[in-house]
Amino acid sequence: MVRVRLLQLGALAAVLALWALIAAVGVVSSTALPGPASVAAAFGDLVGSGTFWQAVGDTLRGAVTGLVVAVAVGIPVGLVTGVYAAAEESSRLLMEILRSFPVIALLPVFLLVLGSTPGMKATVVFIACVFPVLLQAQYGARSVTPAVHETVRSYRVPRLLRFRRVILPGSVPSIMTGLRLAATTSVLVAIGVEVLTTLPGIGHMIMESQQAGVSARAYAYILTAGTIGYAITMLAQLAEQRLLRWRPPTHPGGEQAP
């Protein structure tokens, strides 16, 4: 584990060194690519300002709102369509059509219908996040073996209890994968919406800094977005490990330990 961490830190240091070298040599203009020292200084100035934290709060508010609604809709629908074949077959065409639309391409429609409001941003995040959650919940419900279903039916376990004690626990690993993907996507989509609209947030501050010619500040906001995405991924992995402590550990090859 320590060796892996050292390799990761070494790769990060190599990228930073290459970045500093390119900026120092002047291969790319400082306006397009400021050096890491300039970006770090700009980031330090931003952290001490209320504008920075306001932008972070606006982005996270839209991302979390859309993600929560996506989870509330995606998990139940995914479990139902995963358990009942008739529900899955009847909704398959509609699901394929809806998930084939690029969510950013639909942004002009949402602007016309909902306007440039925080609710519109949350709606776009919801649409981008609901399908990963739904499909992973559906896959998790299908992963419950037929033998388990037969056992439950033979004991005449009520449907609600079957969902709570059999389907849902068996689906948790897949659901957590969907949540991890959706959580990262929610922040990226929220920032993308802010870049393309006038809504406040990290994306809007990136565009504002770029238009003002303060590229170091724009890069500082971009690195902030990456840091938030990384933190969300780490938190999701930690939550997954705690929730799935009952699952047998896996070997590197992916097989469960006997």
N, C-alpha and C positions, 0 to 999 in steps of 0.2 A: 504493500500500500504506500509506504514511504517512497519507494522507488518510482511509482507511478506519479505521485505528487511532484517529485523532483523533475521528472520528465515534462510534466505539464508546465511547471514554472519555467523550465528551460526553454520550452517552445514559446511561451509568452514573452520571455526576455529577448529571444531572438527576433520576434516580430517587432517589439519596441525598438530594438537596436537598428533594425532595417528601416523602420519608419523614421527614426532620428537621422540616419545616414542620408536617406532620400531628401529629407527636408533641409539638411545642412548643405548638401551638394548643390541643391537647387534644380534637380531634375524636373520637379513640379513646382510651380509658383507657390509662395507662402499663402496666397489668397485661397488657392484651391486645396492645399495640404499644409496646414501649419504644423510645426514640430510638436512632439509630445510634451515638451516643457511648457510651451505656450498654452496648450490645451489643459494641462494640469493646473496652471495658474488661473486660467479662466474658470475651471471647475471649482477651485478654491474660493474664488470671488462669488460664484453663483450660490454655493452652499450657504454662505452667510447672508443671502438676500431672501426676502419674503416672496419675491416674484418667482423664484425657482421652486420653492415648496408649494406655492399656489398652483403652478403648472403641473407639478408631479401629482398633486391632489386631484386636479381636474381630470388628468389622464386616468388615474387609478379609479376614480369614481365612475367614469363611463365604462371602463373595462370590467370592474367588479359587478356593476349592475347588470350588464349584458350577460356576463358569465353566470351569475346566480340564476337568472331567468332561464338560461340555456340548460343548466343542470336540473332545475325544477321541471322543465318540459322534457328534456332529452332522456333522462334516466327512466321515468315511468313508461314513456312511449317505447323506448328501446326494449325494456323488459317484457312489455305486453306483446310487441311484435316478434320478440325472440321466442316466447313461449308458445304463442298461438300461430300456427302456420297460416290460417285464414287471414288474420290481421296483417301478417307480413306480406302475403301475396297481394292483398287488395291495396296496400299502400306502397308497394314497391315502385310502380311507375311514377307516382307522385314524388316519392323521395328522390328518385334518380333525376327527375326534371329539376327539382328545387336545388339539389346539391350541385348541379352542373353549372349554375349561374355564378360567375365570378362576383363576389360580394361588392368589390370596389366598383365594378361596372354598373351596379344597381344604385350607386350613390346619387346620381342625378335624380332618379325617381324618388328616393327617400327625401331628398332636398325639396322637391316639389310638393310632396305629400305632407311631410312633417316639419319642413323648414330647417334652418341651421340652429338646432336646439340640442341640449344634452340628451334629450330623449331619442333624437335621431341617431346620435352616436351610439347609445346603448342598444338601439334596435339593430344597427349594422353589426355590432359586436355579437349580439345574440344569434343572428343568422350565421355568422362565421363560426360560432362555437357550438351550436346545437347539434350539428351533424356528427362531428367527432365523438361527442358524448353519447348521442343516440346510437350510432353504429357500434361503438364499443360495448355499450350496455346490451345491445341486441346480440352481439357475438358472445358476450359472457353468459347470457341466458341460454343460448344454444349449446354452450360448452358443458352444461350439466348432462351427464350420461343418461342414456335411455334406461339403464338398470336402476338408477336413482329414481327416475320418474315412475317406473313400474312398482318399485317398493313403496313409494308414497301413495300411489293409487291403491295398491293392495291393502294398505292400512287405512284407506279412506280419510286421509288427512285433508282438512278443509282448505279451500283454495287460498284464502288469505294467509293462513298459517304456512302453507306451502311456499308462498312468495317470501314470507319473512324468514323462514328457517332453512329453506333449501335453495330457491332461485337466487335470492339477493346475496347470501354469503358466497355462493358459487360464482356469482358475477362480479364480485368486488375487485378482483385483480384486473379484469378488463375495464371496469368502470374507472378505476384509478388511472389507468393508461390514458383513457379518453379525457379525464379531468386534467392530467398533466399537459397533454397537447392543447387542450382548449384554453388553459390558463395562460400559456405563453402566447397563443394566438390572440387572445383578448387584448393584451397590451399592444401587440403589433398593429392590430386592426384599429384600435383606438387612436394610436399615433398617426396611422395612415389617414384616417378620417380628418384629424386635426390639420394635417399637412395640406389636404385638398379643400378644406373649408376654412371658415373664420372662427371655428370653435376654439376656445382656449385650451391649452395643454402643452405638453412637450413638443408635439408636432408643430403647433403654431409658433412656438418659440424658436424652433429650428429654422422655419421659413423666415421669421422676422429677423433673426440674426444673420441669415444668409443675405437677405435683401439689404441689410444695413452694412454689409461688408465685414462683419465681425465673424470671420470663419472659425476662429478658435472657440468662441462661445457656442457656435452651431455644433462643432464637434464635441464639445463638452456635454451638450444636451443629447447628442447621439449616443455617447458613451453612457450617459445616465439611463437611456432607454435600454441599452444592452445589459447594464447592471441590474435593472429591475427585472428583465426577462430571466437573467441567470438566477437571481434570488428567488423568483417564483418557482423555477424548475427545482432548485434545491429544497425549498419548502415542500413542494409536492412530493418529491422523492422521500423526504423525511416522514411526511404523513403516510405515504404508502407503506413504508417499512413498519411504522407503528401499527397501522391497521391490519397488516398482513403478517403479524408475528406468528399467527397460528399455522401459516403455510410452511411446509417442509422446505429447508434450504435447497438450492439447486447447485449442481456442479457446473463448472465452466462450460461443459458441453450442452447444458440446458436441461439435463435429466434430473429428476428429483432424487434426493438421497433416499435409500431404502429405509 
